[in-house]
Amino acid sequence: MNVFIWRFIWKIITYKHITWIHKLGFKFITLSFNILYSSYIFNLTFIIGINFNLIKVHNIRIINTKFSFLLRQDMTFKLSNLGIANGDVSIIRGNIFRNGNLENSFKGSFT
């Protein structure tokens, strides 16, 4: 019974740590986006979603960062400028929305 109680308490502690690091990572990613895109003329059109894979190795660390966003066709984007290691980036490029559809779009993944 004591082992069950300690496991339950440990799950609560680790859950709070995961949510805290989740918020910290989200603030770091949005801050890096603001710094990156404020130095250029163009701005990011939409940020669709940012997902984190948290893996626990003694301390909780963010190992993989996955995010996807929408770029206009006249924008250029370099992955080397975005300082995220071991990140999977999915980019959707295309024209401006016409009649609710995204024309000439493609989806690529980079590792």
C-alpha positions in Angstrom: 0.0 0.0 0.0 2.9 2.4 0.8 4.4 1.7 -2.6 1.1 2.6 -4.3 0.9 5.9 -2.4 4.5 6.8 -3.2 3.9 6.0 -6.9 0.8 8.2 -6.9 2.7 11.1 -5.3 5.6 10.7 -7.8 3.2 10.8 -10.7 1.7 14.1 -9.4 5.2 15.6 -9.0 6.4 14.5 -12.4 3.1 15.7 -14.0 3.7 19.2 -12.5 7.2 19.2 -13.7 6.2 18.2 -17.2 3.5 21.0 -17.4 6.1 23.5 -16.1 8.7 22.6 -18.7 6.0 22.5 -21.3 5.1 26.1 -20.6 8.8 27.1 -20.4 9.5 25.5 -23.7 6.5 27.1 -25.4 7.6 30.5 -24.1 11.2 29.8 -25.4 9.9 28.8 -28.9 7.6 31.8 -29.2 10.4 34.1 -28.0 12.8 32.7 -30.6 10.1 33.1 -33.3 9.7 36.8 -32.3 13.5 37.4 -32.3 13.9 35.6 -35.6 11.1 37.2 -37.6 11.5 40.7 -36.1 14.9 41.0 -37.8 13.4 40.4 -41.2 10.9 42.3 -43.3 8.3 39.5 -43.7 6.3 38.0 -40.8 5.1 34.5 -40.2 1.6 34.1 -41.5 0.1 31.4 -39.2 1.5 29.2 -36.6 -0.6 26.1 -36.8 0.7 24.1 -33.8 3.7 23.4 -31.7 4.1 20.0 -30.1 6.7 18.8 -27.6 8.0 15.3 -27.0 9.2 15.1 -23.4 11.6 12.3 -22.6 12.7 11.8 -19.0 16.4 11.2 -18.5 17.2 11.8 -14.8 15.9 15.3 -15.4 13.1 16.1 -17.9 14.6 17.4 -21.1 13.0 18.5 -24.4 14.5 16.0 -26.9 12.3 16.5 -30.0 10.4 19.6 -30.9 7.8 19.3 -33.6 6.1 22.3 -35.1 4.2 23.1 -38.2 3.4 26.5 -39.8 2.1 28.0 -42.9 4.3 30.1 -45.2 3.4 32.3 -48.0 4.9 31.4 -51.4 7.2 34.5 -51.6 8.9 33.8 -48.3 12.1 32.0 -47.9 13.0 30.1 -44.7 16.3 28.7 -43.6 16.4 25.9 -41.0 19.9 26.9 -40.0 18.7 30.2 -38.6 16.3 28.5 -36.2 18.5 27.1 -33.4 16.6 23.9 -32.6 18.6 20.6 -32.5 16.9 17.3 -33.2 13.7 19.0 -34.4 11.3 17.7 -37.0 9.9 20.6 -39.1 6.9 20.2 -41.4 6.4 23.2 -43.7 3.3 23.8 -45.8 3.9 26.3 -48.6 1.4 27.7 -51.0 -0.4 30.7 -52.4 -2.9 32.8 -50.5 -6.2 31.2 -49.7 -8.6 31.4 -52.7 -12.2 30.2 -52.3 -11.2 28.5 -49.1 -8.6 26.3 -50.7 -4.9 26.5 -50.6 -3.5 26.3 -54.1 -0.1 24.9 -55.1 0.7 23.5 -51.7 3.2 20.9 -50.8 4.3 19.4 -47.5 7.9 18.5 -46.7 9.7 17.2 -43.7 13.2 18.0 -42.6 15.4 16.3 -40.0 
